[in-house]
Amino acid sequence: MLLAVMLAPGWVAAQTDPMWHEEKVKNYLPHMTWPEVQDLLTRTDMVIIPAASLEQHGLHLPIGTDFLRGLGTAKMIAQRTDVLVAPVLMPGNSPYHMGFPGTITLPAETLQKVYFEAAQSLMRHGFRRFLILNSHFGNRIISQYVADRINHETVALAVELNEAAAPFIKSQRPYSGPVFDRHGGVGETSSLLYMTPNLVDMDSAETATVTMPEHLENMIPVMAEGDPTAVLVFRAEGMKPEETGKGTSAKEVSTTGVWGRRDLNEASAEQGRQAIEDFVNAAVQFIERWKELRPMNP
């Protein structure tokens, strides 16, 4: 009698984790069995490793914004062309966001070491080409360094996917528009409205009061005009940890954590869809071209 009750459909349903809502995703390592990985290796030796962050994104976006966006983008790419998606870490290098609760930051040395050693594990199984997909601007040098280490120290090859896909993106967007819009702004909000709308709280969205040193303020309209020197210098000084004394950490420049002045209500899922699809299309084109130029070894 007990066995009959346990096997009844209602009892089985009652034992299912109510928090689990994911569907199995093709080529996504955490969902795969080892035979499925072995089978994938007969078709591709490519791996996308997302590099993201866990950091504050204002009053309306989740702390996991960069992780969710990067991982979701990688999954989309893997549905279009055979490539393994292998997430390794959620946190990134985000010391300038530590003024807001919930941010987790790891040193650059730790991040590059973990990513490199994770890639080495996958090399042992036969993967030979790595695409580092960076969804957090603060990781960009780390991503490039990991790719460089792979190229110089192992049998494998690696590229930074953002850089690789850039020439294939048809509608190149300016570094900054007429209204300053960076971290947690309309762009990122639009992406999350498209990818994870249930995690965006637009009722709490608030246009930040942003205060920066005067010389950085003066660079914003120049950057919008495309001045490459202004862009480089602004990056060197803007959004840096409080202990550097530059006065540009997120808590020092923004009332909400958003680094932008654009009205967040201008964000839309359609804008996010266009931006994500543009990148996915470009990434797929790059991957297919790489496969043509260097077919997988038999």
N, C-alpha and C positions, 0 to 999 in steps of 0.2 A: 504493500500500500504506500509506504514512504517513497519507494522508488518511482511509483506511478505519479505521485504528487510532484516529485523533483523533476520529472521529465515533461510535465505538463507545460505547454507554451507560456502560460501566464507566469508560472514560477520561474522559468528561464528568463523571461523578459524582466522580471523583478530583480534578477541577480545581475543584470547588465548595468555597468557604470553609467549613471545618468549624466555625468559630466562629459562623456565621450561622444563627440559629434563628427569626427573626421571621417572622410571617405579615403580609401586607399588611393594614393597618387603614384602614377607611373614614374619610374626612375628616381624615386625619392628614397634615399638610403634608409632612414628610420622605419619606413613601411615595408622594406624588402626582406626576403629571406636570402640566405647565402646562395642557394641555387639560382635565384633570380639575378643576383649580382654576377654570378659566374656566366649566366646566359647573356647578360648585357655586355660582358667583356668580349663576347664573340662579335659584337656589332660596333663597339666603340671603346676607346681608351681614354675618353675625356671625362673630366670632373669639374663641376662648378662648386666652388667653396664660397659661400656668402660670408662677408666680413661686415658685421653690423655694430650695434651698440644698444645698451639699456640706459637711456638718459631722458631727462624731462623734456617734454615737448609742449609746454604751455598748459593752460587750464583745460584744454579740450581734447588733446591727443594722448594716446597711451604712451607710457614710458618705452614700450617695445616697438614704437613706430618704425625705426630703422630696421630692426630685425624682421618684423612682419613684412615690410615692403620688399626688403632684399630677398627673403626666402620665397615670398609669393612670386616675385619676378623670376627667380631661378626655376621654380616649378613650371611656370608658363613656358619658359624657354625649352625645358626638358620634354614638354608635350609636343613640341614642334620638330625637335631633332634629338636623336639619341645622345644623351649625355647624363652622367650621374649627378644628382644633387646631394652634396654631403655637408650639411651644417655641422660646424665644429664648436663654435662659441656664440653665446648671445651678447655678452658685454663687449665693448670696444674701448678706445682711448678717449675719454670724455672728462678730463679733470676740470674744465672750465664750466661744467654744469653741476658741479658738486654743491653749489649753494642752494640747490633745490632738492628736497627729500626724494629718495628712490633711485637716483642716479647711481650706477655702478661703473667704476672706471678701473682699467687694468693698465699697467705700464706697457709701453711699446715693446720692451724687451720680452715680456711675458707673452704678449700676443703673437709676435713673430715666431717665437720658439714653438708655441703650441700649434700654430698653423703649419709651420714647416714640418714638425714631427708627425702631425696628422697626415700630411701629404705623403710622407715617407711610408706610413702604414699602407696607404692605398697603392703606392708604388709596388710594394711587396706582392700585392694581388694582381698586378699587371697593368694598372692605370699609368699612363705615360704623358698625358697632356692635361694641364690644370688651368682653369680660368677663375681668377680671384675676382668675385663680384662684390665691390665695395658699395654699401648703401649708407655709409656715414662718412662725411667729408673728412673728419678728423683722423680716419684710418688710411688716407690715401697714400702716404709715404710708407706706412707699414705694409700695405698690400703690394706696392711696387717692390719693396725690399724682399718680401717673401717670394715673389715671382723671380726676382733676381737670384736669390739663394738657390731656388730649385734649378734654375738654368745653369748656374755655375758649380753646384755641388752634387748634383744627382744625375741619373740617366734620363730624367724626365724634362719636359718643357713646360713653361708657364707664361701666361700673359695676364695683365690687369684688364678685365673684361670691359670696364667702362671706357678705357682708352682705346681698346680694340674695336669697340662698337661705334665709337664717335664718328668716324668717317662715313658710316652707313646711315646715319640719322639725317633724314631729308630736311626737316625743319629745325635748324639749330637755334636754340633759344639764347638770348643775351644773358650775360653774367648777372645783370641786375637791371630791372626795368625802371621806369621813371619814379615809381614808388618802391622804396626799399622793402624787399620781401625775401627773407632767408629762412633761418631755422624755425620750424613750426608754423610757417606762414601759409599763404594761399596755395603754394605749390605742394607742400607736404600734406596739407589738409585735403586737397583735391585727390591726391594719391590714395590716402586712407579712406576717403568717402567712396572711392571706387573699389578698393581691395577688402577693407574690413569696416564697412559702414556702421556696424553695431558697436564698434569700439570708439566712435567719434561722438563727442558730446557737444554739438553745436550750440546748445542752450547755454553752455558755459564759456563759449568762445568770446574773447575780449581783445579788442585792439590794444596792443601794448603801448606804453609810453617808453620810447627808446631814447636813451641819452648816451652819446659817445663823445670822446675827445673831439674838439673842433676840427682838427686836421683830418680826422677820419670822416667826419660829416662832409667836409669839403670834397672828399674823394668820391662820394656816392654818385653825384651827377656825372662826374668824369668817367667812372666805371660804366655807367649806363651808355655812354657814347663809345665804349669799346677800347678805352685806353689800357693797353696791356700792363704798363708799368704801375698804374694805379691799382689794378686788380692784384698784382703780385705783392705790392707793398701793403695793401689793405689786408690781404690774407696773412701776411707775416705778423701783423699786430692785432688784428681783430679776433675776438673770441679766444682769449688766452686765460690760463688759470689766474686766480686772484693773487696768488703768492708771487707772481712775476712783477707785480706793481704796474702793469700796463693799464689797469682800470677798464678792462674789456671782457671780464668774465660775464656769463649770462646774468647772474644776480646783480652785477654792478651796472649793466646797461639796460636791463629790461624789467618792467614791473611784473610781467607774467611768465617770463622765460622764453617767450617768442621773440626772435630777433628779426623784427619786421614791423612796418607801419601800415601795411595794406589792410583794408577791411577784410576780415576773415570770411565774411558772408559772401564774398566774391568767389569763394571756392565752390567747386562742383565736381560730382562724380564724373561728368563728361570730360572735364579738363584732365582729371586723373587718368581716365581711360586712354585718352589720346597720348599722354606722356608715357605711360607704361607700355602701351602697344608700340609706340615709336621705338622705344628702347628694345623691346623683345624682338621686333622685326629686324632691327639692326644687329642685335646679338646673334640671331639665327643666321643672318647673312654672313657674318664674320665666321661663325663656326663651320658653316657649309663650305666657305671658301678655304678655310684651313684644311678641311678634310680633302678638298680637291688638290691643294698644293702639297700636302703630305699625307697620303693615305695611311691608314693604320697598318702597322707591321703584321704580317700573317702569324 
